[in-house]
Structures are given as structure tokens and as C-alpha cells.
């Protein structure tokens, strides 16, 4: 029961107190109306005034909607449902008005509406969203408001050593230029670059306008704004620092560049110099992941043409000029292959199978089940019993098929609730240990309000496990990979480290005209030392690195990018086989 109370306190401490004041004002007025009815019920004239006063709660709801909702409906999503809970209270206030002269009818409706209003108020105050509507402000005004919102509510401001005043001064000139030209794309670029300065995988910048109306440049919407200039090849840097071409097109092949060709220069610069100077910061939390992906990012940079130098089949350096492709596809193809997001449709969340006669496989795409109520109760209690039994049943099923060791696939895990990860850990250990705490930010310091634990079940504590992760394993997926890596029978492996973010999201600021929104974390997840769990500090060094780095050599690159094989999974099976010998 203490865990439930502490979790509720954490939720309440993380919500937007401004909305709670609005809700409290409505409930207070309803209480005043109840007192006034008791005093005025026998005075016809005053009772008429009382009926009019019953409209005040609904009027307050209307004012709240104008301030916080109008202009932001497209962005609110699930938040809108929470606002509606408060607006229901305003409607409930009208019901007793219908029975004002009927003593019994009034008493019944007053009691029922009072109870319902209190329940709605409690729910609203527990989940009051950190949503800020600046859609009626200008570009510059809304950008300033965004900076103010994040300065106050972004939970990792101190941990990442963010100077919001300096960042505002840095990007405000770009915003002012966008405002002069009323160019939403320039506005977006400025806000997107501002967001990337935080190097937080939970901070995202999205749009609600037709990009094609303002620009003909192709782009992708991964980690914000990313323009693509496709010249028919992507590049990847190997462990020996060679940069090779992958996913090459027929146009690149005709120029002598094939999959595996070593690239030496890019637009006249030595390739290592180009990687250091020309790659745009995409905001990756972990710098090592950004460095690993730098060559891939460089391959989408350039213009209508790009000059590429490479080592030909005879061992000589050649230089060619490649034209930009009209239909860009190379970068996306390479990115999907590297992250192995070419999933089999059968590999759904929590899916299992035998990879051979001894190796089982469990896939986690996200930390969440189909039952949202059970998930929420698990969050409150710190223990998801249904998820634990689900994992138990799946592992027993694999065991009955001859499983001696297991691969858990967390690649591209989009996150969800950490408690799902607890449930799996419970089965893979026979120990009880502290896993993390739900915290609050007070005066720039972090305080845990609800400590949560792994409760070792032990049924599969002797099972040898390899956990596959990658740079797209984020949020609760990142948290799960960290918890699993702490178990002596588990090895965390990958070509890259996990994403480096594990805080609770919920903050959203909607900017000028409802064109752009920015999301950011507002709830804390802490480790046993009272530090943010997983998330990188200002140094961007991974705090959840893989224990075994899967090698990326020439042969591995060909399997990944040319043959589209699941090289990492094959490596994991071989690793388990070798460990078992």
C-alpha cells in the first residue's frame, strides 16, 4: 500500500499545478453553491440568482478551454481526454440546479454530483498534463515561452547543465528571421536545432503544417528535421575506421563505387575531416552512438552534386562526381538495415520462437500490454503480476521445446512502463534488489518519492541470456536493458549502446499558430544513487553501455547492408553456443 501511495504522490508532484488550481477553483465554487442553496432554498428571488451562479463552474471551464485548448486541439491527443474530465465537473454542477426546489431530489443529486465531481477532480489532479498552449503568440513570443516552459519543467536541466538563456540568445535570431518572412520551415529548423542541443532522446520537435508547400527539399522525420540529399550511396564506418559505401545504387555502381568500396574523401575533404566538420548534430544522447552513425549521416549531406574519392579495385584512388537522385531512398534503406527495422510481421511484441534446437528467442518491441488498466496498476504497485505470468508462460513454453539459453531482443524498443522490465527480471534472478525510484525535481535537486524493487522469483535464474540492444532502444526499453545487464546470467550486447534516455515524458509546448510542438520529459526516474537513471549527463558518455560490443567489420557490413541478414542475431546465437562449450 505504501508503494501505491508513494506512486500517487510522485504523479501528483509531476503534474501541472496551474491546471490543478483551475480544477480546485471549480470544486470550491461548487462547495460554495451547496452552502448558498442551504441558506437560500426558501427564498425564491435568491434561488433564481443561485441557479444563475450554477453556470459559473461551466463558465470557468469555457475560459480554461479558450486559454489552454483553442488552437491546440490537433496536438493534445490523450491530454484532451484529461481536460474533458475537468469539464465534466462543470456540467455536473448544472444537475442540482434542475432540482433546486425539490428537497429530496436536490439532496440526492447534490450528493451524487458532489461525489462524482470529487472523483473527477482527484483523477484530473493526479494526471493534470504539462501542456502549454502558445498557439496565439508570434514566432518569437512562442519560442521565448517554450524556453521558459522547459527552463521550469524539463527535469534534466541541471543534470545536463543546460543554460536556457544562452540557448535562447543563440537561436532567437533564426526565429526572428523566420518571423519576418513568415516561414514555418525556417521556424521549425530553429526550434529543432534548439531541441537537439539538449541531447535527450525524449525531446522531440514535430509539425502540423504541410512541409511540401514551403520547401521542395526531401526530408525524413526521424529525430526531428533531417534533409536528404541522396547521391546513390550510404556510408558506414567500420571498427578499423575505414569508411565504406553500402546500399549503392546503379548510378554509383556505374561510377565505380560498389558495396564495400572504401571512401577516402567527401567533397574534397579527407573522410575523417568531413566526419568531424560536416555532419549535422542530430541530438543523440550518447556521443559514441552519434560517432558510429556519423558516416551514415554524412552520406545524406551535399547538394545537387557531390565529389567522392574512393579506392578502386586496382588499389588506386579515384575521384568522381555523383548527381543527386530525384527519388531519394539510399539513406532510408541503409538506416533501416543498420537498425534492423525490417522486422518479420510475426515478430510482434512479446513474441517467442526457437532459433535452433537449443536457443530460444523473446522479442520486446515495447514495455506495455494490451490491458492499460493492469499496466497502470502495475505502475502504482511497482509490480506487474500479469506481465510476470505472461513471461513465465512464454519461457516455460520455450523450455519445453528444448531451450538451454535465450536471446532477448530489445532492438528498436520504443519504451513504455519500466515495470514490464521488472517482471522479466523477476524471473531471471533469485535475489531482491533495488532497481529504481520515481522522483521529483526540487530546487534543482532530485529526490526519490517511490523506491521500487526487483522481487527475485528465481525460476529461470540459471538460464544464460544475451540481450540485444541498439541506439533505437529507448526510454523504458533502455531501462529494461540496464536492469537485465545487472544480472550475472545476462550479457548485454550490441553494435551500439542503447539510446541513453529513461525519464517520464508528458511535457508539451505548442508554438505559434499551432504549427510546431515540442515534447520533453517532466517526470524523474532515479537510480540507487539518486541520479537520473540511464540518461547521459553533459559529457554524453553512455551510462548503460553494452557489455560485449558486436564487431562491425567488412564481412559484417556486407551481411547487414547488402544481404539484409540479421547479423546481430546470428552473432548472439553463436556467442551462446561458444559460451555453452
C-alpha positions in Angstrom: 0.0 0.0 0.0 2.9 2.3 0.7 4.2 1.9 -2.8 0.8 2.8 -4.2 0.6 6.0 -2.0 4.2 6.9 -2.9 3.5 6.4 -6.7 0.4 8.6 -6.5 2.5 11.3 -4.7 5.0 11.1 -7.5 2.3 11.5 -10.1 0.8 14.5 -8.2 4.2 16.1 -7.8 4.9 15.8 -11.5 1.8 17.3 -12.9 1.0 20.9 -13.9 -0.1 22.8 -10.7 -1.7 25.6 -12.8 -4.4 23.3 -14.0 -4.9 21.9 -10.5 -5.7 25.5 -9.3 -8.4 25.8 -12.0 -9.9 22.5 -11.0 -9.7 23.4 -7.3 -11.5 26.7 -8.1 -14.4 24.9 -9.8 -14.7 22.4 -6.9 -14.6 25.3 -4.3 -17.3 27.2 -6.2 -19.5 24.0 -6.1 -19.0 23.8 -2.4 -20.0 27.5 -2.0 -23.1 26.8 -4.2 -24.1 24.0 -1.9 -23.8 26.3 1.2 -25.7 29.0 -0.6 -28.5 26.6 -1.5 -28.8 25.6 2.1 -29.3 29.3 3.1 -31.3 30.5 0.1 -33.6 27.5 -0.6 -36.6 29.1 0.9 -36.1 32.5 -0.9 -37.5 32.4 -4.4 -35.6 35.5 -5.6 -32.3 34.3 -4.2 -32.9 30.9 -5.6 -33.2 32.4 -9.0 -29.8 34.0 -8.5 -28.4 30.7 -7.2 -29.5 29.0 -10.5 -27.5 31.5 -12.4 -24.5 31.1 -10.2 -24.6 27.3 -11.1 -23.4 28.3 -14.5 -20.1 29.7 -13.1 -18.2 26.3 -13.0 -19.1 25.7 -16.6 -18.1 29.3 -17.5 -14.7 28.7 -15.8 -14.3 25.6 -17.9 -15.0 27.6 -21.0 -12.4 30.2 -20.1 -9.9 27.4 -19.4 -10.6 25.9 -22.8 -10.1 29.2 -24.6 -6.7 29.7 -22.8 -5.3 26.2 -23.0 -7.2 24.3 -25.7 -8.3 26.5 -28.5 -5.7 26.4 -31.3 -4.1 23.3 -29.9 -6.7 20.5 -30.5 -4.5 18.7 -33.0 -1.7 18.4 -30.5 -3.5 17.4 -27.3 -4.3 13.8 -28.1 -4.7 11.9 -24.9 -4.4 15.1 -22.9 -7.7 16.3 -24.3 -9.4 13.3 -22.5 -8.0 14.6 -19.2 -9.2 18.1 -19.8 -12.7 16.7 -20.6 -12.7 15.1 -17.1 -12.4 18.6 -15.6 -15.1 20.0 -18.0 -17.4 17.2 -16.9 -17.3 18.7 -13.4 -18.6 22.0 -14.9 -21.5 20.0 -16.5 -22.2 18.1 -13.2 -22.7 21.5 -11.4 -25.8 22.1 -13.6 -27.6 18.9 -12.5 -28.6 20.1 -8.9 -29.9 23.3 -10.5 -32.8 21.3 -12.0 -33.9 20.1 -8.6 -33.4 23.3 -6.7 -36.9 23.4 -5.2 -37.2 19.7 -4.6 -35.6 18.9 -1.2 -35.2 15.1 -1.7 -34.3 15.4 -5.3 -31.8 18.1 -4.6 -30.2 16.2 -1.8 -29.8 13.1 -3.9 -28.4 14.9 -6.9 -26.2 17.1 -4.8 -24.6 14.1 -3.0 -24.1 12.2 -6.3 -22.7 15.1 -8.2 -20.5 16.0 -5.3 -19.0 12.5 -5.1 -18.6 12.3 -8.9 -17.0 15.8 -9.0 -14.5 14.9 -6.3 -13.6 11.7 -8.1 -13.2 13.6 -11.4 -11.2 16.2 -9.6 -8.9 13.6 -8.0 -8.3 12.0 -11.3 -7.6 15.3 -13.0 -5.2 16.5 -10.3 -3.3 13.2 -10.5 -2.9 13.3 -14.3 -3.0 17.1 -15.0 -0.9 17.5 -18.1 2.1 19.7 -18.5 0.7 21.1 -21.7 1.3 24.7 -22.6 -0.6 26.4 -25.4 1.3 29.3 -27.1 -0.5 29.0 -30.5 -1.8 32.5 -30.3 1.6 34.0 -29.8 4.1 35.1 -32.6 7.1 33.0 -33.6 9.4 35.0 -31.3 6.9 35.1 -28.4 6.1 31.4 -28.5 9.8 30.5 -28.8 10.5 32.6 -25.7 7.6 30.8 -24.0 9.0 27.4 -24.9 12.3 28.3 -23.4 10.5 29.4 -20.2 8.4 26.2 -20.1 11.5 24.0 -20.4 13.6 26.0 -18.0 10.9 25.4 -15.4 9.7 21.9 -16.2 12.4 20.0 -18.0 13.6 17.6 -15.3 17.2 17.1 -16.6 18.1 20.8 -16.9 20.7 20.6 -14.1 21.8 17.1 -14.9 22.7 18.1 -18.5 23.9 21.5 -17.5 21.5 23.4 -19.8 21.8 27.2 -19.9 18.4 28.0 -21.5 19.1 31.8 -21.6 22.2 31.2 -23.7 20.4 28.8 -26.0 17.6 31.3 -26.4 20.1 34.0 -27.4 21.7 31.6 -29.8 18.6 30.7 -31.7 16.4 33.7 -31.4 18.0 35.5 -34.4 16.9 32.5 -36.6 13.4 32.7 -35.1 13.3 36.4 -35.8 14.3 35.9 -39.4 11.7 33.2 -39.8 9.1 35.6 -38.3 10.0 38.4 -40.8 9.5 36.0 -43.7 6.6 34.1 -42.0 8.4 31.0 -43.0 7.3 28.0 -40.8 10.2 25.8 -42.2 12.8 28.2 -41.0 11.0 28.5 -37.7 11.0 24.7 -37.4 14.7 24.4 -38.2 15.5 26.9 -35.5 13.3 25.1 -32.9 14.6 21.7 -34.0 18.2 22.8 -33.6 17.4 24.3 -30.2 15.9 20.9 -29.1 18.9 18.9 -30.3 21.2 20.9 -28.0 19.7 19.0 -25.1 20.9 15.7 -26.5 17.9 13.9 -25.0 16.1 11.1 -26.9 12.9 12.1 -25.2 12.9 15.7 -26.6 11.2 15.9 -30.0 10.1 18.6 -32.3 7.1 18.0 -34.6 5.0 19.9 -37.1 1.4 20.4 -38.1 1.8 22.1 -41.4 2.3 20.8 -45.0 6.0 20.9 -45.4 5.8 20.5 -49.2 4.0 23.8 -49.5 7.1 25.7 -48.3 10.1 23.5 -49.5 10.9 21.0 -52.2 13.9 19.5 -50.3 13.2 15.8 -49.3 13.4 15.0 -45.7 12.8 12.3 -43.1 11.1 12.8 -39.7 13.4 10.7 -37.6 14.7 12.6 -34.5 13.3 15.8 -35.9 14.1 17.5 -39.1 16.6 15.7 -41.4 17.0 16.8 -45.0 18.2 14.1 -47.5 20.5 14.6 -50.4 20.7 11.2 -52.0 23.7 10.6 -54.3 23.2 6.9 -54.6 25.3 5.6 -51.7 25.3 5.5 -48.0 28.4 5.1 -45.8 29.3 3.3 -42.6 32.4 3.4 -40.5 33.9 0.1 -39.6 35.8 -0.8 -36.4 39.1 -0.3 -38.1 37.9 3.3 -39.0 37.6 2.5 -42.7 34.5 4.2 -44.2 32.8 2.1 -46.9 30.0 2.5 -49.3 26.8 0.5 -48.7 23.4 0.2 -50.3 24.8 1.6 -53.5 22.6 2.5 -56.5 23.2 1.6 -60.2 24.3 5.2 -60.7 27.1 4.9 -58.1 28.0 1.4 -59.4 28.4 2.9 -62.9 31.0 5.4 -61.4 33.0 2.5 -59.9 31.6 2.6 -56.4 30.1 -0.6 -55.1 29.0 -2.0 -51.8 32.2 -2.3 -49.7 34.2 0.3 -51.6 36.5 2.3 -49.3 35.7 6.1 -49.4 38.6 8.4 -48.8 37.3 11.9 -49.4 33.9 13.6 -49.5 33.6 16.9 -51.4 37.4 17.2 -51.4 37.9 16.7 -47.6 39.6 13.7 -46.2 36.8 11.4 -44.9 37.7 11.7 -41.2 37.8 15.5 -41.6 34.4 15.6 -43.3 33.0 13.4 -40.5 34.3 15.9 -37.9 33.2 19.0 -39.7 30.2 18.4 -41.9 27.9 16.0 -40.0 24.9 17.8 -38.6 24.2 17.3 -34.9 21.2 15.1 -34.7 20.9 15.3 -30.9 21.9 11.8 -30.0 22.2 11.4 -26.2 25.2 9.1 -26.4 28.1 10.6 -28.3 29.6 7.2 -29.2 26.3 6.3 -31.0 26.5 9.6 -32.9 30.1 8.8 -33.9 29.1 5.3 -35.1 26.4 6.8 -37.2 28.4 9.8 -38.4 29.3 8.3 -41.8 25.7 7.3 -42.4 24.7 10.9 -41.6 27.4 12.3 -43.9 26.1 10.4 -46.8 22.9 12.4 -46.9 24.8 15.7 -46.9 25.8 17.6 -50.0 23.9 19.3 -52.8 23.0 18.8 -56.4 26.3 17.1 -56.9 29.0 15.6 -54.5 32.6 14.8 -55.2 33.6 11.4 -53.9 37.1 9.9 -53.8 37.5 6.1 -53.3 39.9 3.2 -53.7 39.1 1.3 -56.9 39.6 -2.5 -57.5 43.2 -1.9 -58.5 44.0 -0.2 -55.2 44.2 3.3 -56.7 42.4 6.4 -55.6 39.7 7.7 -58.0 37.5 10.7 -57.8 34.1 11.0 -59.3 31.2 13.5 -59.2 27.8 12.0 -58.4 24.5 13.6 -59.2 21.7 13.9 -56.7 18.9 11.3 -57.2 15.4 12.6 -57.9 13.9 9.8 -55.7 15.9 9.5 -52.5 15.9 6.1 -51.0 19.5 5.1 -50.2 19.8 6.7 -46.7 16.5 5.3 -45.6 17.4 1.8 -46.8 20.7 1.9 -45.0 19.3 3.3 -41.8 16.6 0.6 -41.7 19.2 -2.1 -42.4 21.6 -0.9 -39.7 18.9 -0.7 -37.0 17.3 -3.9 -38.4 13.9 -2.4 -38.6 13.0 -4.8 -41.4 11.1 -7.0 -39.0 9.2 -10.1 -39.7 5.5 -9.5 -39.2 5.4 -12.5 -36.9 7.9 -10.9 -34.5 5.2 -9.0 -32.6 5.7 -7.7 -29.1 6.5 -10.5 -26.6 6.7 -13.0 -29.5 8.8 -16.1 -28.9 10.3 -18.8 -31.1 13.2 -21.3 -31.2 16.2 -20.1 -33.2 17.6 -23.6 -33.2 17.2 -26.7 -31.1 18.8 -25.0 -28.0 18.4 -21.3 -28.4 15.1 -19.5 -27.5 14.1 -16.0 -28.6 12.0 -13.4 -26.9 11.2 -10.1 -28.5 10.2 -6.9 -26.7 9.1 -4.1 -29.0 7.7 -2.0 -26.2 7.1 -2.2 -22.4 3.3 -2.3 -22.4 0.5 -4.9 -22.6 -3.0 -4.7 -24.2 -4.5 -4.0 -20.8 -3.9 -0.4 -19.9 -5.6 -0.7 -16.5 -3.3 -3.6 -15.5 -0.3 -1.6 -16.8 -1.4 1.4 -14.7 -1.9 -0.7 -11.6 1.5 -2.2 -12.2 3.0 1.3 -12.3 1.3 2.2 -9.0 2.3 -1.0 -7.2 5.8 -1.4 -8.8 4.9 -5.0 -9.7 3.1 -6.2 -12.8 2.0 -9.7 -11.8 0.1 -10.3 -15.1 3.3 -9.5 -17.2 5.3 -11.7 -14.9 3.0 -14.7 -15.5 2.9 -13.9 -19.2 6.7 -14.1 -19.4 6.7 -17.2 -17.2 4.3 -19.0 -19.6 6.4 -18.0 -22.6 9.7 -19.1 -21.1 8.2 -22.3 -19.9 7.0 -22.9 -23.5 10.5 -22.4 -24.9 11.9 -24.6 -22.2 9.5 -27.4 -23.2 10.9 -27.1 -26.7 14.4 -27.7 -25.5 15.7 -24.2 -24.8 19.0 -24.1 -22.9 19.8 -20.4 -23.5 17.9 -17.4 -24.5 18.2 -14.2 -26.7 16.1 -11.3 -25.6 15.7 -8.7 -28.5 15.4 -5.1 -27.3 16.5 -3.5 -30.6 14.2 -0.6 -31.6 12.3 -0.9 -28.3 10.1 2.2 -28.1 9.7 2.1 -24.3 6.6 2.3 -22.2 6.5 1.2 -18.5 9.6 0.1 -16.6 7.5 -2.2 -14.6 7.3 -4.6 -17.5 11.1 -4.9 -17.4 10.8 -5.6 -13.7 8.5 -8.6 -14.4 11.1 -10.2 -16.7 13.9 -9.6 -14.3 12.0 -11.2 -11.5 12.1 -14.5 -13.3 15.8 -14.3 -14.2 17.1 -13.8 -10.7 16.5 -15.2 -7.2 17.6 -12.0 -5.4 15.7 -9.0 -4.3 17.4 -5.7 -5.1 16.7 -2.0 -5.6 16.0 -1.2 -9.2 15.0 2.5 -9.4 13.0 5.2 -7.8 10.3 7.6 -9.1 11.5 11.1 -8.2 10.8 14.8 -8.2 12.9 17.8 -9.0 13.0 20.3 -6.2 15.2 23.4 -6.4 17.4 21.8 -9.0 17.9 18.6 -6.8 16.5 15.2 -7.3 14.5 13.4 -4.6 13.1 9.8 -4.8 9.5 9.6 -3.7 8.8 5.9 -4.5 11.5 3.3 -4.3 10.9 0.1 -6.4 12.5 -3.3 -6.3 13.1 -6.4 -8.2 11.5 -9.4 -6.4 13.5 -12.4 -7.5 11.3 -15.3 -8.4 14.3 -17.5 -9.4 12.6 -19.9 -11.8 14.9 -19.0 -14.6 17.9 -17.7 -12.6 20.2 -20.3 -14.1 19.2 -19.5 -17.7 22.0 -18.0 -19.8 20.8 -14.9 -21.6 22.1 -12.5 -24.3 20.2 -9.2 -24.6 20.5 -7.4 -28.0 20.1 -3.7 -28.0 20.9 -0.7 -30.3 20.7 3.0 -30.5 17.0 2.9 -31.1 16.3 1.1 -27.8 14.9 4.0 -25.8 13.0 5.0 -22.7 11.7 2.1 -20.7 13.4 -0.2 -23.2 16.7 1.4 -22.2 15.7 1.0 -18.5 15.0 -2.7 -19.1 18.3 -3.2 -20.8 20.1 -1.7 -17.8 18.2 -3.9 -15.3 18.9 -7.0 -17.3 22.6 -6.2 -17.6 22.9 -6.2 -13.8 22.0 -9.9 -13.7 25.0 -12.3 -13.5 23.4 -14.7 -16.0 22.7 -11.9 -18.6 25.0 -10.3 -21.2 24.0 -7.0 -22.9 25.4 -6.9 -26.4 25.1 -4.7 -29.5 27.0 -2.8 -32.2 25.9 0.4 -30.5 24.8 1.3 -27.0 21.1 1.9 -26.1 19.7 5.4 -26.7 20.5 6.9 -23.3 17.1 8.2 -22.1 14.7 6.8 -19.5 12.7 9.6 -17.9 8.9 10.1 -17.9 7.5 12.1 -20.8 4.5 14.3 -20.6 5.6 17.9 -21.2 4.4 19.6 -24.4 4.6 23.2 -25.6 2.6 24.2 -28.7 4.1 27.1 -30.6 2.8 29.9 -32.9 -0.2 29.1 -35.0 -0.3 25.5 -33.8 2.4 24.9 -36.4 5.1 23.3 -34.2 5.1 21.4 -30.9 7.9 20.3 -28.6 7.7 17.3 -26.2 10.0 16.8 -23.3 10.3 14.7 -20.0 8.8 16.1 -16.8 8.9 13.0 -14.5 12.0 11.6 -12.9 13.3 8.0 -12.8 16.3 7.8 -10.5 18.9 5.1 -9.7 20.1 4.0 -6.2 22.4 7.0 -6.0 19.6 9.5 -6.6 20.8 10.3 -10.1 18.7 10.2 -13.3 18.5 6.6 -14.4 20.3 5.8 -17.7 20.2 9.4 -19.1 23.6 10.8 -20.1 24.9 13.9 -18.4 26.5 16.8 -20.2 29.5 14.7 -21.2 27.2 12.4 -23.3 29.0 9.3 -22.1 26.7 6.2 -22.0 25.8 5.2 -18.5 24.3 1.9 -19.9 27.0 0.7 -22.3 26.8 -2.8 -23.8 29.0 -5.4 -22.0 30.0 -7.0 -25.3 30.5 -5.0 -28.4 29.4 -6.8 -31.5 32.1 -6.3 -34.1 31.4 -4.4 -37.3 34.0 -5.4 -39.9 33.7 -5.6 -43.7 32.0 -9.0 -43.6 29.5 -7.9 -41.0 28.7 -4.8 -43.0 28.0 -6.8 -46.2 25.7 -9.1 -44.2 23.8 -6.2 -42.8 23.6 -3.8 -45.7 24.0 -5.9 -48.8 22.4 -9.2 -47.9 19.9 -7.8 -45.3 20.7 -10.6 -42.9 20.2 -10.3 -39.2 23.9 -10.3 -38.4 23.5 -9.3 -34.7 21.0 -12.1 -34.0 23.3 -14.7 -35.7 26.2 -13.4 -33.7 24.2 -13.8 -30.5 23.3 -17.4 -31.2 27.0 -18.1 -32.0 28.0 -16.3 -28.8 25.7 -18.5 -26.7 26.9 -21.7 -28.4 30.5 -20.8 -27.7 29.7 -19.9 -24.1 28.0 -23.2 -23.6 31.0 -25.3 -24.7 
